[in-house]
Amino acid sequence: MDYVLLIARYSKERDKAWSAQKTLHAALKNAIQDGALAAGARLPSSRVLAQELGIARNTVVYAYEQLVSEGYLSTDRRGSVVNSMAVIARQLQTLTSDIEPSVSLARRAQNLMSLPVASDLTSGFAPGVPALADFPIALWRKNLDATWRQLSVAQLGYADASGELVLRSAIAEHLRASRGVDCDAEQVIITDGTQSSLSLCAHALADVGDKVWIENPGYVGAQIAFRSAQLKLVGIAVDQDGIAPKANDWLLHSPKFVYVTPSHQYPTGQVLSLSRRLELIQQARLHGSLLIEDDYDSEFRHDGPPLPAMQGLVPNAPVIYLGTFSKTLFPALRIAYLILPKNLVMTMRALVAKASLRGRSADQICLAKFIYDGHFLQHLRRMRRLYRQRRDVLVDLLQTQLGDIASVYGDTAGMHLSLCFHDVSLSDQALSQAALAQGIVAPALSSHAVGQRRQAWSGLMLGYAQVQADEMPSLVTRLQKVLRCQC
């Protein structure tokens, strides 16, 4: 056999950057797969083939050894022989190459497909997007570089599954002072986002088919987490004072846990009244339920100081408190946390140690330093002023240009407000799509409905944290044209 022609034939499409070893290996492999080198064929010795091709013998030795390790060749005292399994593999590939594998989602995954996805757009009035341009990235980079320089060899290994103690301590101190949360570092578990926190609660604290209450309309991410754990969602209506369960709800649909966003209800923006907070805690105790308090953007209170968290209202409240740095700092940080009741600390920490990933020590240590050095509070103060200014501009524009067809709700805190239509028969989802066609991201409130239960809110979510004040007049004017055209 003329191996010069054989190698040339099966090397035409090789990458020019390939070495001679890789080129020869690929050519021989292709020849075997194509049948040009048949099963049982004995290849020349490495010395003979090297002389015939005019290449180094080591190049041939490498190609032969690689083909042996991949199963294309076998060796005996007489040299290298093409394996028959290579031909079988080639024939099987030919027979099945046009047949696509049958793949389908599991039923529990299919149930999630009807839920809307969080928009990855940051334009217009996209909610949940902080003012990233105003984050002190140079300071953060400096702190992170310093952290990596000081990191020990031991800290490169698997860390405490609950998170770095220095960060858990910093979070506990901050929450005690700013949110009235009753906790210590042992009760804090670090996660990589609120979604992870919710999934942990759903899988660890409820069994398949257990009932869980969620505000209606309510956070889609929570719906996804609970549905993926195969829990039964019960939507509880939200009014102007927040979630409003009825006495029969506790009797007929007693929940394993209740998910609430009391400081700034998502998506309407309403604040849960103190009387309802205390009533929820009392009823949860009576029915053996847990409350999951998602405090996602409560640091930004525009009219007065931040409201105390439910978790700290009464001693030993049956509350798991969730927080995140995605809104206060930046989403790509992927650091969030949950605060456990003391009676759950040991079991949950043990579970997390078995089931969670461990690492990212540098990011967590850097964040702890950012908090302890006062940079976190300084950044929060700057963002509160900035968001309040942007809120004021937006509310004034909305009331002036759209006050006859919609009202503003939920503007006392957070990073978004809701624009609720006076005519509830209007399709907020159709209006949201029409706005998106004009480059304005404004999710519909009704897209956050829970199950088949009715909810009385019809309107749009408008995030303002990332929108500069001088851009708002143009955006509101465009939104006004869309709404009036559809109305």
N, C-alpha and C positions, 0 to 999 in steps of 0.2 A: 504494500500500500504506500502511496506517495503521501507522506505525512506533511510535506510542505504545502501541497495543494489542499489537504484536509484542514490544516490549521488556518490557512488563508480563507478558506470557504466559511468556516465557522467563527471567524474573527472580524468580519466586515463591520459589524455594528458595535464594536467595542468602544469604550470611552477612551479618548486620546490620552487622558491622564492616567490610565491604568498602567501598572508595572508589567514587565514581561511575564512574571510569575502569574499574575491575575489573568492576563490575556490568554496564556496557554491553558490554565485551569478552566476558564470559561469555554474555550474552544473545544477542549476534550469533553467537557460536560455536555455541551450542546450536541456534539457528534454522537455521544452515547444516547442521549434522550431522543435524537432524531433517528437512531438506528443505523447510522453510518458506521459506527463501531458496534457490532452485534454482540449479543450475549455469548460469552465463552471466548471471544477474541482475545488473543494474547498481545499486549502492547510491547513495543521494543524496550530494551533496557534503557535506563536513564542515560547511560553513556552513549548508546547508539543514537537515540532520539536527539540528544543534545548536539551530536556531530551533524546529523542530518539537517537540523533546523538552524545550526550555527549560533546556538545560544549556550549559556553556562549550564553545566550539569545540575548545579543546585536549583536552577529554575525548574528543571524537569522533576527533580526529586520533590520539590515543594508541591508541584501540581499533582503528582501521583499520590503523595501523602494526604493531601486535602481531599482527593476523590475517594481514597480509601476510607477516610473518616466520615465522609458523607454517604458511604454505602454504594458508590458506583463501581468501585474496584475492590478486588480482594488480591491478596498476595500469597505466593507459595515459593518453593525453592527455585522455580524456573522464572519467576518474575510477576508481572501484574496482569490480571485477567478481568475482563468486563463481567460484572455480575448480572445474572438473569433478572434480578429484582428491578434493575433499572428499566428493562424492557417492559416488565409488567406494569411498573408505575407509569411509563409513557402511554401504554395502551389504556390503562384505566383513566388517565387524564384525558385521552382522546374521546373515550366513551362518555365522560361526564362533563366535559368542558362547557357544553351548551345548556346544562341543566342547573338552574339556580336553586340554591338550598331553600327549603321551606322554613321561613323564620317569621314568627309572630310574637307580639307582646303578650305578656301574661295578663290575665283578666284584671288584676288589681292595677296594672300599669295602664291598661286601656281605659279604666275608669277616670284616670287623671287627664286624659287627652281633651276632655270637654272643657277643662278649666283654662282660663286665659293665662298667658305667660306674662311675667313682668317685662315691661318694655326695656330693651337695652339702648333705647334712644335717650339722648340727653338734651335734645333741642326743645324749643317751645317751653311748655310748662310741665315737663316731665317731673313727676313727684319722686321724692326720695334721693335726689341728687344734691349733695352739698356743694358749696362754693369752692370747688377744687382749685380754681385759679388763685384763691386767697389763702390756701394752705401754706404754711412756712416750710416748703420742701427743702430749702437749703439747710435750715436748722435740723430738720429730721435726718437728712443725709449725713450731716456732721455727727449727730448722735449715734446713728447706725454704724458709721465707720468706726467711731470710738468703741462701740460695743463689740464689734468684731475683733478689734485689736486686743481687747481685754478678755475675750472669751477663752476659757481654759479648755484643755484637751477633753476633760470629762464632760464638758457641756456640748461637745460635738456628738455625744452618744444619745441614747433614748432618754428623753426627759420624763419628769413626772407627768403621768397622763392627765392629771387635773390642771396642769399648767405650772409655770414657774412661780414659786412661792413669793418672790419679790413683787410680781405683777398682781397676784391674788391679794396680797397685803395692801398694795396701792389702791386697787379697786375697792376693797372693803373700806379703807379709810375715806376715800372720796365719797362713796355712797352714804356712809354714816353722816358725813358733814353736809352733803348737798341734797340728798334725797330722803333723809330720815330712815334709811334702811338699817334694820337691826341685824348685823352679821359680823362675822370675823372671817379671816382668810381661809379657814378650813371649810367654810360653807360655799366657797367660790370654786366653780369649775370653768376653765377656759375652753371655748369651742372656736371653730373657724367660721362662725356666722350664726345669725338667729335661726336660719333654716336648720342647721345642725343641732342647735339647742332644742328646737321643737321636735325634731325627729328623735332625739335622745329621750325626751319626755314621753313621746307617743309610744315608743317601743319598749321603754323600761317600766312605765307606770300604768299601762293599760293592756288588756288582752283583746284579741280579735273580736269585734262585735260590740265592744264597750261603747257607751254613749259619751260623746264629748260635746259640750256647748261651745258655740262660736258666735260672735256678734254677727248680725245680719242687717246690712251688708258687713262683710268682714274680710280680713287680710287673706288674699289668695294663697300666699305662701304657707299659712297655717292650715288652710284647707288641704293643700297638697301633702303636707307632712302627715296629717291625720288620716287622710284617705289612703296614703301609701302604707300606713300601718293597719289598714282595714278596720278602722274605727267607724262608728256610725255618727255622722255629724247631725247635730240639731241646731238649726239657726234660731237665735233669740233676737227679737226685733230691737233696734236701736232707735231711741227718740232723742229729744234735745238734751236729755240728762244722761245719755249713755245707754248701756245695755239695760233692758227692762223685762226681766223674767216675771212670769205670773206664778201665782201660788200653785196652779195645776202643773206647771212645768216641772217643779220640784217633785211633785207627787207622781206624775206620769212618765217623766223623762229624767229621772235622777241621774246626774252625770258622774262619770269617773273623774273628769276635771273640766274646768271652765276656762276658756281662753278669752282674755280681755285686754284691751288697750286703753286703760282708764284715763291716762293723762292727756291723750290726744287720739281719739278713736279713729281707727283706720278702716274706711277711708273718709268718713264724714267730718272728722276733726272735733267732734263733741267731747266735752269733759264729763266724766262720770262723777255724779254728785257724791258728797260725803255720806249722805244717808244711804245711798245705794251701795257704796263701798262697804260700809259696815254691815248692811243687810246681807250682801254676798258672802262676807266672811262668816257671819253667824250661820247662814243656811249651809254653807260648805262644811262647817264643823258638824252640824246636825246630821247631814247626809253622808259624811265620810268622803267628801269630795276635795279635790285640790284646785286651787286657782292658779292659773299661769298668767302672770302679769307681764305683758310685753311693753317695756318702757323705751320704745325705740328712738324717740326724738324729744323726750321730756325735758332735756337740758335747755331747750329753747322756749322759754316762757316769755311772752312779749308784754303781757299786762300783769305785772307783779312777779314775785319770786316763784321758782318751780314748786309745784304742788308736792306734798309729801307722798311717798309711795304707799300703796296699799299694804305692802309687806311689813311696814313698820308702824301701822296704825294701832295694832293691839299686840300684846306679847304672844309669841309662838303662833302667829297667824298661819293658816294652812295655804301659804303662798309660795310659789316658785317664781322668783323675779328674774326676768330676762333683760339684758342690755347689750348694746353693740357699739363699737367704735366706727362703724361704717358711715354713720351719719355725722358724728361729732368730729371725725378726722377724715378718713377717706375709705371707700369701699374695698380697694385692692389690698388693704391691710389684712383683711380676713381674720379679725380677732373680735370675738364676742364673749359673753359669759352668762352664766346662770347662778343664782343664789338659792341654795337649797334650804328647806326647813331642817332644823338640827336633827330631827329624828330620821331623816333620809340620808344624812351625810355619809355614814359608814357604808351602807349598802350601795349607794350610787357611786361613790368613789371606787369601791371594789369592782363594780360593773364596768366603769369607764376604764379602769386599769386593764381589764381583759379585752375590751372591745374597741378602744379608741387608738388613733394614731398618736405618736409622741414625737415632739420635736419643735422646730421653729423657736428655739431658745433665744436666739439673737433678737428677733422681732419683739418677743415678749419682754425681754430685759430692757431693750431700747424704749419701749412704751412705758415701762415702769419708771425709768429715769425721766422720761418726758413729763410724767405726772408729778413725781417727787420734786423736780426742779421748778415746778410752777408753770411750765409752758402749756400744759393742757388747759388749766384754768384761764390763762391769758388768752389762749386761742378761743375758748368758749365765750369769753367776754366780748372779744372782737366780733365773733360770728353772731352773737345775740344782737349787738348793735346793728350789724349789717343786715341781718334777716329782718329785724324790726323795721328798718328803713325801707327795705324792698317790699315787705308786707304792706306798709302804709301806702306806698305808691300804687301797688296793685289794687288794694281795696278801694282807694279813691277813684281809680279809673273804672273799676267794675261797677261801682255804685253810680257813677256819672253816666256811663255809656250803656250799661245793661241793667240798671236798677229796676226798670219797668217790667222785665221778663224773668229776672232771677235775683236771688238773695245770697249773700255771703254768709257761710257758716264755718266754724272751726278755725278762725283766724287769730285766736288768742294765744296759740302756742304752735310749736313745731315748724315744719318746713313746707307745708302745703295747706291749702284751704279748699273748701268745697263751694262750688257755685251751683245752687239748687234752683231748678226751674219752678216758677209759680204754677205752670201748667204741667201737672205730673203725667199727663197723657203723652207728652213729647218723648220721643225715643232718644234717650241720652246716648245710647250706643251708636245710633245712626249719626247723631251730631258729632260724636267723638271721631268717627271715621271720616266725616266731612272735614273736620278740623285737621286731622292727620294728613289729608290730601293737600292741605294748604301749609303743611310743614309745622303744624302745632300739635304737640303731644299733650293730650288732655283726656286721661282715661275716664270712662263712664262709671258712675257710682253703681249702677245696676249690674255691671260686669263682676262685682264683688258679692253678688247675692249668694246665699248659702242654700243649696238644694232647691227644693220646690216651694219653700216657704216664701210668702210675699214679704216684700220690704218696701217701705213708703218713700224711699229716697230716689229722686231722679235729678241727675245733674252731672257735673264734671269735676274731677280733681285737678287743681292747678298748683303745681309746685313752683315756688318762687325763689328758693334759696340760691340757685345757680344763675338766675336771670338778673342781669344788671339793670339798674333802675332806668337808664336811658333807653333800654331796649323794650321796655314794657308798653309804652304808648303804641308803638307799631304793632306789637303782638296782640294787644287787646282790640285794636281797631280791626285787625284781620279776623280775630275771633268773633267780634261783633257782626261783621259782614256774613260770616258763616252761619251764625245763629239766626240772624234776622232773615236770611235767605231761606233757611229751613223752616223757620217758624211762620 
